[in-house]
Amino acid sequence: MNTNVIRADGLVKSFKDGSGRSFDAVAGIGLEVGPGEIIGLLGPNGAGKSTLIDMVLGLTRPTRGTIEVFGAEPLRSIKRGRIGAVLQTGGLLPDLTVADTIRMIAATHRDPLPLETVLAQADLTHLARRRVGKCSGGEQQRIRFALAVLSNPELLILDEPTTGMDAGARHAFWDAMADQAREGRTIIFATHYIEEAQNFARRIVMVGRGRIVADGPTEEVRERASARTVTAVLPEGLDAAALPGVISVGTSGDRTTLTTADSDALARHLLTETAATDLSISTGSLEDAFLALTSSEPAKEQL
Ligand SMILES: Nc1ncnc2c1ncn2[C@@H]1O[C@H](COP(=O)(O)OP(=O)(O)OP(=O)(O)O)[C@@H](O)[C@H]1O
């Protein structure tokens, strides 16, 4: 029996760029997501996160490859109310009240949750009678979130859900999401805020240029990638980029920072074969890992 919530295989989505040339916004993604997983989808602007999410939601069809959600075509699972989504854009009618907005969309669902439950889950009870147009950006995001949970979905997909929220609102939002997770929902969220992924996701899927560059438990991704940063003072004239296994090179003052797939081998080489000094192997942050993994094309092949 297929117990995957999502199963994507060889997924490709091509678009035409400004000059009419075809390029792959999603360039061959394979992904399996099990029930109850909380996944942070990380990647720089244009990495392909939204395109991937659109395919999971059946909003766009893959150019190649297959995608199933709950063992069926995405649209079938959507129609059954098994998927809820908070997207970056999404029309809200400014003249309706918050409660009327939720009632209106509830009428399109076969078996929606009660209004009070949804208002409470999105922390909107006190705003029920306010017009949507008078709500702040963060409050409007919570309305979108309320609409996403109306059908009591097993899978929640959120594309940069906290955009436009201040720190306090973001905190409250993630508290609400933690409640959702405790109910056993599978949650996938795309974010630019690495801290959010680190705090809330149990698994990180990092996307760079349409491909998955890292995928694993949050701590593992952080450790695996951050252990690869070697910093040293290099002798003049040494071509850092040509050192064995180097993925990317950065400099700060007289120190050179090297990212590599094998920090031990690189450190050994620097100490035995070159006149490098002051060498350190850092235990960096998820942000370091993110930058190292998404900034360099060869990184994909080395993972
Ligand atoms: N309908 C489209 N037609 C042409 N190009 C597109 C289309 N949709 C997306 N793209 C391009 O595909 C690439 C991936 O875009 P996508 O929105 O999936 O990235 P993203 O990782 O979600 O970025 P962001 O973090 O900025 O939202 C970008 O270069 C984007 O310009």
The ligand as an ORCA input file, in Angstrom:
! r2SCAN-3c Opt
* xyz 0 1
  N       4.661     31.100    -15.305
  C       5.969     31.311    -15.449
  N       6.501     31.615    -16.652
  C       7.837     31.808    -16.815
  N       8.738     31.705    -15.824
  C       8.266     31.384    -14.608
  C       6.874     31.177    -14.336
  N       6.724     30.873    -13.025
  C       7.957     30.900    -12.490
  N       8.889     31.212    -13.421
  C      10.348     31.307    -13.224
  O      10.769     30.070    -12.678
  C      11.817     30.250    -11.725
  C      11.404     29.642    -10.400
  O      10.378     30.454     -9.841
  P       9.648     30.109     -8.462
  O       8.594     31.152     -8.263
  O       9.229     28.690     -8.473
  O      10.835     30.299     -7.413
  P      10.772     30.435     -5.834
  O      11.839     29.537     -5.316
  O       9.388     30.195     -5.349
  O      11.185     31.946     -5.624
  P      10.704     33.013     -4.518
  O      11.387     32.608     -3.274
  O      11.216     34.298     -5.066
  O       9.211     32.943     -4.448
  C      12.050     31.749    -11.684
  O      13.123     32.032    -12.533
  C      10.761     32.343    -12.200
  O      10.986     33.601    -12.823
*
